[in-house]
Amino acid sequence: MIPILIYTFLYCFSFFTLEILKRKKILSVNSTRRMIHLGAAIIAFSFPAYLSLAQSLIMCLIVLMIMSFSRKISLFSHIHAVERKTWGEIFYPIGMMVAVFFFLPNNPESFRIVILILGISDLLANIVGTRWGTKYFNIFGGKKTIEGTVAFCISTLIILLIFKISLPIAIFISLVAGAVEFFSPYGSDNLTIPIVVSALLIFFG
């Protein structure tokens, strides 16, 4: 019970701190969303070290409930106040739950691969696409860029190689995950990426 309380505090502290920074106009909405995206993954990265399978699933459910409640009453405007239509903040904890279900407690390395791809590669795709994207494509009402997708694939490839996935398999997974990210609308890449990457890691494992 104590580990769950500690993790709940960490997530809530992060959410409220960034909300304050956004309301004081110290950080923009995009900056706070990116920090939450990365921070949530960093916290989840440590799940295998301190939480059981059941506790990890409970934490994902807690984050999902917090996001759902916040979306309903606009509690954390730094997460929900975006121009494009997105359900990314809802899909994110569900995507985490997918990784937990597939890989914990027996395969923490694969779990961490999925979490890092979700937290870092997806984030870099957004940053690169927003700042340096020139070739835009309208995918189900949302904008995607070739530059962002390339950044996603490169980041994913590096993560896989760090975890000693063989180069041919790492390249294949990176390209497939990049395609999935590109064609996933309304923030659903936060769910489709964990599903696809988890399935491929299991297939090639």
KAFENNOR-V972223 format. One record per residue. N is the residue number from 0. RES is the residue in one small letter. PSI is psi in degrees with one decimal (none if undefined). Layout:
N,RES,PSI + N,RES,PSI
//
This chain:
0,m,-40.3 + 1,i,-45.6 + 2,p,-39.4 + 3,i,-41.7 + 4,l,-40.0 + 5,i,-46.4 + 6,y,-38.2 + 7,t,-41.4 + 8,f,-43.2 + 9,l,-45.5 + 10,y,-47.6 + 11,c,-40.0 + 12,f,-42.3 + 13,s,-46.8 + 14,f,-48.3 + 15,f,-38.1 + 16,t,-46.2 + 17,l,-31.3 + 18,e,-42.6 + 19,i,-45.1 + 20,l,-36.1 + 21,k,-43.5 + 22,r,-29.4 + 23,k,2.4 + 24,k,29.1 + 25,i,-34.3 + 26,l,149.3 + 27,s,167.9 + 28,v,-43.8 + 29,n,-40.9 + 30,s,-43.6 + 31,t,-38.0 + 32,r,-41.5 + 33,r,-39.9 + 34,m,-38.3 + 35,i,-42.4 + 36,h,-46.4 + 37,l,-43.8 + 38,g,-39.9 + 39,a,-37.1 + 40,a,-40.0 + 41,i,-42.6 + 42,i,-45.9 + 43,a,-29.4 + 44,f,-29.9 + 45,s,-2.5 + 46,f,-48.6 + 47,p,-26.1 + 48,a,-26.5 + 49,y,-14.2 + 50,l,146.8 + 51,s,175.1 + 52,l,-49.2 + 53,a,-42.4 + 54,q,-37.5 + 55,s,-42.6 + 56,l,-40.1 + 57,i,-41.6 + 58,m,-41.0 + 59,c,-40.9 + 60,l,-38.7 + 61,i,-46.3 + 62,v,-39.6 + 63,l,-43.2 + 64,m,-39.6 + 65,i,-46.0 + 66,m,-40.1 + 67,s,-44.6 + 68,f,-43.1 + 69,s,-40.5 + 70,r,-37.1 + 71,k,-39.1 + 72,i,5.4 + 73,s,45.9 + 74,l,-49.5 + 75,f,85.9 + 76,s,-23.6 + 77,h,-17.4 + 78,i,-39.1 + 79,h,-19.0 + 80,a,73.6 + 81,v,151.5 + 82,e,-39.2 + 83,r,154.3 + 84,k,122.7 + 85,t,146.2 + 86,w,23.8 + 87,g,-37.6 + 88,e,-22.9 + 89,i,-42.0 + 90,f,-28.8 + 91,y,-55.7 + 92,p,-27.9 + 93,i,-39.7 + 94,g,-39.8 + 95,m,-41.2 + 96,m,-37.2 + 97,v,-47.0 + 98,a,-40.1 + 99,v,-47.9 + 100,f,-41.8 + 101,f,-35.0 + 102,f,-16.5 + 103,l,144.9 + 104,p,0.7 + 105,n,-20.1 + 106,n,68.5 + 107,p,-29.1 + 108,e,-44.5 + 109,s,-37.6 + 110,f,-45.3 + 111,r,-32.9 + 112,i,-49.6 + 113,v,-44.2 + 114,i,-40.6 + 115,l,-38.9 + 116,i,-42.6 + 117,l,-41.2 + 118,g,-34.3 + 119,i,-53.5 + 120,s,-45.2 + 121,d,-37.4 + 122,l,-45.1 + 123,l,-35.2 + 124,a,-41.7 + 125,n,-46.3 + 126,i,-50.2 + 127,v,-43.6 + 128,g,-37.8 + 129,t,-43.0 + 130,r,-37.5 + 131,w,3.9 + 132,g,133.8 + 133,t,-25.2 + 134,k,97.3 + 135,y,143.7 + 136,f,136.7 + 137,n,108.3 + 138,i,104.4 + 139,f,41.5 + 140,g,-5.8 + 141,g,152.8 + 142,k,131.3 + 143,k,150.9 + 144,t,150.5 + 145,i,-40.6 + 146,e,-41.5 + 147,g,-40.8 + 148,t,-39.6 + 149,v,-43.0 + 150,a,-40.7 + 151,f,-48.0 + 152,c,-42.7 + 153,i,-45.4 + 154,s,-43.9 + 155,t,-41.8 + 156,l,-44.2 + 157,i,-43.9 + 158,i,-45.9 + 159,l,-40.8 + 160,l,-36.0 + 161,i,-36.9 + 162,f,16.6 + 163,k,33.1 + 164,i,136.4 + 165,s,148.2 + 166,l,-48.2 + 167,p,-42.9 + 168,i,-40.4 + 169,a,-42.0 + 170,i,-44.5 + 171,f,-48.9 + 172,i,-40.5 + 173,s,-43.8 + 174,l,-42.9 + 175,v,-45.6 + 176,a,-38.0 + 177,g,-40.2 + 178,a,-41.1 + 179,v,-44.1 + 180,e,-41.9 + 181,f,-40.0 + 182,f,8.9 + 183,s,115.3 + 184,p,161.9 + 185,y,34.3 + 186,g,8.5 + 187,s,-9.5 + 188,d,-23.2 + 189,n,-17.2 + 190,l,-44.0 + 191,t,-36.0 + 192,i,-51.1 + 193,p,-38.1 + 194,i,-50.6 + 195,v,-46.5 + 196,v,-40.4 + 197,s,-45.6 + 198,a,-40.5 + 199,l,-39.5 + 200,l,-38.7 + 201,i,-42.7 + 202,f,-43.9 + 203,f,-6.8 + 204,g,none
//
